[in-house]
Amino acid sequence: MSRFLFIHGAWHGAWAWSDYSHAFRRGSSHPMTEKVDIDYDRFAHIPKVYVECKKDHALTLDAQRLMAAKYKCLHVALDTDHSPFLSTPKELVEILLHAD
C-alpha cells in the first residue's frame, strides 16, 4: 500500500518520509469548528505574520487573505504549498526573521 503525505512541494521523495510516516496522523478539526475565546484587546498587541502560501491546495488564496486581514497580520506571500516549514524552510525563516 502506498502512502501519500499532504506536502506536495516537499520534493524529498518517499524514502525521506518512510521512517516518519507513523508519526503523521489525521489532524483534529476542532480548531476550525470549535469556538475559541480570545481576548482581542490583548491579542491585538501581539505582532503577527501571515504567510500566504500561493500553491496551497487546502486553503484558497481568498480564505488566506481573509484570515490575514481579520487578524491584522503583516501579510507576506510565499510561492509554496500548505507546509512551507517543510517545502521552503529557508525562505520561511527569512520572512519570519525580517518581519517587523
Residue frames as qw, qx, qy, qz and C-alpha x, y, z in Angstrom:
[[0.000, 0.889, 0.458, 0.000, 0.00, 0.00, 0.00],
 [0.403, 0.400, -0.019, 0.823, 1.31, 3.45, -0.92],
 [0.276, -0.735, -0.422, 0.453, 1.23, 6.35, 1.49],
 [0.308, 0.596, 0.193, 0.716, 0.92, 9.92, 0.38],
 [0.325, -0.491, -0.404, 0.701, 1.61, 12.93, 2.55],
 [0.165, 0.910, 0.377, 0.058, -0.05, 16.30, 2.22],
 [0.317, -0.743, 0.247, 0.534, 3.19, 18.06, 1.33],
 [0.770, 0.554, 0.289, 0.126, 3.18, 18.40, -2.42],
 [0.303, 0.915, -0.221, 0.147, 6.03, 20.92, -2.55],
 [0.475, -0.666, 0.574, -0.006, 8.47, 18.96, -0.41],
 [0.807, 0.466, -0.327, -0.155, 10.37, 17.05, -3.06],
 [0.305, -0.615, 0.712, -0.147, 12.29, 14.81, -0.69],
 [0.531, 0.181, -0.789, -0.252, 10.94, 11.55, -2.11],
 [0.828, -0.376, -0.250, -0.332, 9.11, 8.73, -0.37],
 [0.754, 0.051, -0.502, 0.420, 12.35, 7.40, 1.11],
 [0.126, 0.359, -0.365, 0.850, 12.71, 10.51, 3.26],
 [0.537, -0.325, 0.121, -0.769, 9.31, 10.03, 4.89],
 [0.759, -0.080, -0.621, -0.178, 9.12, 6.26, 5.27],
 [0.456, -0.028, -0.697, 0.552, 10.75, 6.29, 8.71],
 [0.065, 0.056, 0.372, -0.924, 8.40, 9.03, 9.92],
 [0.389, -0.247, -0.568, -0.682, 5.07, 8.00, 8.40],
 [0.450, -0.410, -0.773, 0.179, 3.97, 6.51, 11.72],
 [0.203, -0.326, -0.378, 0.843, 4.06, 10.00, 13.27],
 [0.217, -0.015, -0.289, -0.932, 1.67, 11.51, 10.73],
 [0.094, 0.413, 0.878, -0.224, -1.94, 11.29, 11.76],
 [0.014, -0.678, -0.515, -0.524, -5.15, 12.89, 10.71],
 [0.118, 0.121, -0.338, 0.926, -5.48, 16.24, 12.37],
 [0.022, 0.544, 0.725, -0.421, -8.32, 17.32, 14.54],
 [0.098, 0.584, 0.449, 0.669, -10.93, 19.60, 13.02],
 [0.364, -0.721, -0.500, 0.312, -11.62, 21.20, 16.41],
 [0.292, -0.381, 0.016, 0.877, -9.50, 24.32, 15.78],
 [0.044, -0.094, -0.509, -0.854, -11.66, 25.03, 12.72],
 [0.388, -0.447, -0.678, -0.437, -15.05, 24.08, 14.19],
 [0.496, -0.578, -0.566, 0.316, -14.99, 24.83, 17.92],
 [0.065, -0.944, -0.074, -0.314, -15.44, 28.25, 19.47],
 [0.663, -0.038, -0.309, 0.681, -12.27, 29.71, 20.93],
 [0.224, -0.946, -0.225, 0.069, -12.39, 32.59, 23.39],
 [0.609, 0.220, -0.033, 0.761, -9.79, 35.23, 22.60],
 [0.213, -0.807, -0.224, 0.504, -9.14, 38.45, 24.46],
 [0.579, 0.649, 0.266, 0.416, -8.92, 40.65, 21.36],
 [0.112, -0.982, 0.127, -0.084, -7.59, 43.65, 23.29],
 [0.585, -0.590, 0.518, 0.205, -4.56, 41.62, 24.34],
 [0.773, 0.237, 0.515, 0.286, -4.37, 39.72, 21.05],
 [0.399, 0.900, 0.130, 0.123, -4.19, 42.98, 19.10],
 [0.177, -0.912, 0.369, 0.038, -0.86, 43.85, 20.73],
 [0.743, -0.244, 0.573, 0.244, 0.88, 40.63, 19.68],
 [0.219, 0.583, -0.522, -0.583, 2.87, 41.00, 16.43],
 [0.776, 0.204, 0.586, -0.115, 1.52, 38.59, 13.83],
 [0.117, 0.456, -0.638, -0.610, 2.73, 37.46, 10.41],
 [0.816, 0.298, 0.423, -0.257, 0.54, 35.63, 7.93],
 [0.145, -0.387, 0.743, 0.527, 2.48, 33.76, 5.26],
 [0.756, 0.424, 0.085, -0.491, 0.22, 33.33, 2.26],
 [0.478, -0.205, 0.806, 0.281, 1.02, 30.06, 0.55],
 [0.415, 0.450, -0.282, -0.739, 0.34, 30.62, -3.15],
 [0.471, 0.183, -0.795, -0.335, 0.32, 26.91, -4.05],
 [0.308, -0.056, 0.779, -0.543, -1.79, 25.80, -1.11],
 [0.373, -0.144, -0.768, -0.501, -4.36, 23.16, -2.06],
 [0.268, -0.406, -0.809, 0.329, -6.05, 23.19, 1.37],
 [0.025, -0.734, -0.364, 0.573, -6.87, 26.90, 1.73],
 [0.467, 0.724, 0.342, 0.375, -7.82, 29.15, -1.16],
 [0.379, 0.196, -0.091, 0.900, -5.95, 32.42, -1.60],
 [0.307, -0.596, -0.211, -0.711, -9.17, 34.27, -0.77],
 [0.769, -0.557, -0.312, -0.036, -9.51, 32.34, 2.51],
 [0.703, -0.124, -0.207, 0.669, -5.88, 33.03, 3.41],
 [0.168, 0.364, 0.042, 0.915, -6.22, 36.72, 2.65],
 [0.505, -0.645, -0.298, -0.491, -9.41, 36.92, 4.70],
 [0.795, -0.467, -0.290, 0.255, -7.64, 35.41, 7.73],
 [0.546, 0.063, -0.100, 0.829, -4.67, 37.74, 7.35],
 [0.082, -0.495, -0.144, -0.853, -6.98, 40.76, 7.20],
 [0.636, -0.611, -0.392, -0.263, -9.23, 39.60, 10.04],
 [0.765, -0.522, -0.179, 0.332, -6.35, 39.34, 12.49],
 [0.083, 0.986, -0.144, 0.013, -4.45, 42.38, 11.18],
 [0.835, -0.265, 0.294, 0.382, -1.30, 40.44, 10.37],
 [0.039, 0.660, -0.532, -0.529, 1.70, 41.53, 8.42],
 [0.862, 0.344, 0.337, -0.159, 0.82, 39.73, 5.20],
 [0.000, 0.614, -0.669, -0.419, 3.56, 38.26, 3.04],
 [0.905, 0.305, 0.009, -0.296, 3.29, 35.79, 0.17],
 [0.314, -0.485, 0.793, 0.194, 5.46, 32.78, -0.50],
 [0.679, 0.342, -0.450, -0.469, 5.37, 30.65, -3.65],
 [0.035, 0.237, -0.948, 0.210, 4.89, 27.41, -1.74],
 [0.498, -0.311, -0.753, -0.296, 2.41, 24.78, -0.65],
 [0.606, -0.676, -0.234, -0.347, 0.47, 24.30, 2.60],
 [0.829, -0.509, -0.024, 0.232, 3.60, 23.31, 4.54],
 [0.383, 0.855, -0.249, 0.247, 6.33, 25.91, 3.93],
 [0.487, -0.706, 0.499, -0.122, 8.22, 24.73, 7.01],
 [0.803, -0.087, 0.569, 0.156, 8.94, 21.53, 5.03],
 [0.699, 0.561, 0.356, 0.264, 8.93, 22.62, 1.40],
 [0.378, 0.713, -0.049, 0.588, 10.62, 26.04, 1.61],
 [0.637, -0.627, -0.324, 0.310, 12.13, 26.28, 5.11],
 [0.494, -0.108, 0.009, 0.863, 14.91, 28.74, 4.25],
 [0.020, -0.443, -0.339, -0.830, 12.52, 31.19, 2.61],
 [0.516, -0.695, -0.457, -0.204, 10.09, 30.90, 5.53],
 [0.642, -0.460, -0.241, 0.564, 12.83, 31.59, 8.07],
 [0.317, 0.119, 0.138, 0.931, 13.95, 34.67, 6.13],
 [0.246, -0.604, -0.411, -0.637, 10.40, 36.01, 6.11],
 [0.632, -0.673, -0.385, 0.007, 9.92, 35.44, 9.82],
 [0.635, -0.286, -0.148, 0.703, 13.32, 36.82, 10.81],
 [0.217, 0.063, 0.166, 0.960, 12.81, 40.04, 8.87],
 [0.203, -0.682, -0.602, -0.363, 9.17, 40.66, 9.70],
 [0.148, 0.069, -0.367, 0.916, 8.70, 43.91, 11.57]]
